[in-house]
Amino acid sequence: MKDKINVLVFVFALLSTGLGSGLAWAAEGEEANEPSVGGDTATLSTTETLTPAAPTSILIAPVVNHSVDVDAPNIVLSTLPIPMAGRGYYVFPVNTTKIVLEQEGFYEAEVVHQQDPTALAALFGADAILYVVINRWEAQYIVLSTRVTVDFSYRLVSKAGEELWQANQILSYEPNQQNSNGAAGLIASLIVSAVENTSPRYLSLTEKANSTVFRRSPTGPYYVRGKR
């Protein structure tokens, strides 16, 4: 079984080399600006001890979900490879990672996070592992407004089990309600609220949270300043 998994990872790596290289060489100029979200708050705590380990490749573990939204982990996972690769690392394809882990019997993200990082990194040949936890993923509905909040924790651990970097990010979004008189203003507010209730801006908030966190994280060996 182990040989079969190794062959699968090797073949997929060959097929995805172009994609992986393209992501790894993303330029600094392509990074998103700081989020300008109405009513947003952000907290960041980092410990930068990346130099001794000098990781080149990053394995992104399945995302642990502490919210009630079953779709949240997949949404967050899909937004992680590009900004992480933009910091100068080769990022293992997340779908392949999921398949290999399931073949090893790891179906739950919590179980993966509890595994020995040394063994997990060795399974893929990764230099470090990125662990992400969803602490909050919620939309608070008010009569004429919806406040959406996301809260993530990030940890980067070396293949030796050493914590290289950690951070926390909280972002909230609430549409600005303009003071409008009359029925027209009320109808406009109701329409905005209905749209937000139907499709809260989780994806955009998640992308901005990742952009803010990773642009302050240590850079990898493939990071190129100013390349466009």
N, C-alpha and C positions, 0 to 999 in steps of 0.2 A: 504493500500500500504506500509506504514512504517513497519507494522508487517511482511509483506511478505519479504521486503528487509532485515530486521533483521534476519529472519530465513535463508535467502540465505547466508548472511555473516557468520552466526554461523555454518551452515553445511559445507561451504567451508573451514572455519577455522579448523574444525575437520579433514577434508580430507587432508588438507595441513600442519598439525602440524609437521609432520616429516620433510618436506621440509623447513618450516620456522625455526625450531630448528636447522637444519643442517646449514642453512645460518647464523644464529645468532652466531653460535659458530666457524665461520671461524677463522683460526689462523693468527697471525701477520706474520708468516713466509710465508703465502700464498699470501701476498700482492705483487703487481707488483713493480719492481724497478722504479726509476725515469725515465721518457721517454728520450731516446737517439735518438731523431728525428732530421734529418739534417735540419738546419735552423729554429729550433723551438724557439718560445718565449713563456714565461709564466708569468702571473701576478696573484698575490694572495692577497686578502684582507680579513681578518677574524676578527670577533668580537666574542670572546668566553665567553658567559655568560650562559653556559649550566647547571652548577651545581644546581642552585635553582630549575629549572623545572624538572631535572632528568628524561627525557623521557625514556621509555622502548620500545615502539612501534612507528614505523614511517610509515606514509601514504605518498606515492609518488603521487603527483598530476600529471595529464596529462601535457605534456611538451608544453610550448608555443613556436611557431615557427615563427621567423622573417625572415626566408630564403624563397626561392622560391621552395625548394625541399619538396614535400608533404610527402615523405617517412622519412624525417629527424626526426620528433618527435617520431615515433615508434622505429627507430633505437636507438635513445638516451634513450628512456624509457626502452628498453630491457637491456641496460647496467648498469642501476642504482641499482637494488636490491642487487646484489652480493657484490659490494664494500661497500655499505651502511650497509649491514648485517655483513660484515667483521669488521666493527667498533664496533660491539656489540649490535645491535638493532634487534628486531623482525620487519621484513618488510612485510607489507600487500601485498599479490599477486597483481601485477599491472593489470592483466587482469580482476580479480574480481572487483577491484576498478573501472575500466572503465565501466563494466557492471552495477554496482550499481549506478554510477553517471548518466549514460544514462537513467536508469529507473527513476531517480529523475528529468530528463529533462535537464541535463547538457551535451551537446554534444560537446561544444567548450572549448578548454583548457583555452582560455582567460577568458571565463565566470567563470570557476572554480576558477581561480586565483583571481577573483574579489569577491568571496564569503567570508563571515565572517569565518575565520579559526576556531572559536569556534564552530560554527554550523557544519562545515565540519568535524572536528575531532570527534564531538559527534556522527555523523551519523555512523562512523565506530568504535568508541571507541578507537581512536588513541591518543597517548600522544603528537605527534608532526607531522607536515606536511612538506615535502620537496618539494619546488617549484624550477623548473629548466626552464630557458629560453634560447633558441637558438638565439644568437645575429648574428652570422655569420656561414655559412655552404657553402663554395664555393670552386670551383676549377678554377684557372686561367690558361688557356691553352696558352702555348707558343709553338713555332715551334718544339723544341726538348725537352720540359719539361712541367710538370704540377705542379703547386704549390697549395696544398690543405690546407685550413685554417678552423679551427673550433673555435668558441668563445661562451662560456657558462657562465651564471650567476646562482648561487645557493643560496637559502635561506631556512633556517630551522626555522619554526615558531611553538611555543608551542600551546597546545590546549587552552591556555588562550589568545592567540593572540600576545604573546611576541616574538620578533625576537631573536633567540638563537645564530644564526651563519649565516654568509654570505660570499660568495667567488666568484671570477671571474677567469676563466681560458681560455687562448688563446694558441692554438698550431698550428703550421704550418709544412707541410712536402713538401720537394722538392727533388726528386732523385738527387744524386750527379752525375754530368756529368763528366766522366773521359776524359781527353784530349787524343783522339785517332786520328791517321792519317789514311788516306785512306778510301776506300769504306767500308771496314769491320766495322770500328769504327762508320761511319755514319749510316750504317744499324742497328747496335746494338742500337744506340741512338734512332732511329726511332721506333724500336720494343718496347723499354722501354716506350717511350712516348705514343705509341698506347695502351699499356696495362694500363697505368695510366689514359689515357683519357677515356677508356672504363669502368674502375672500380676504381675510386678514393678511397684512403684509409681513408674513413670517419669512418668506424667502428673501426679500430685500433687507430686512433687519438682520437676518443671519449673515448675508453677504457682507454687510457693513461691519458687523461685529468681528467677523474673521479678518476683514481688511485692516481694521484698527489694531487688532491683536498682533497679527503676523507682521505688519510693517514695523513693529517695535521689537520683534523677536530677532535673535541672532541669525546672521546670514550663512548660507552654505557655500561649498566650493565652486558652484556654477553661477553664483550671483554676479551679474554684470551691471555696474553703475552706468546710468545714462544711455544704455543701448536702447534704441527704438526700432 
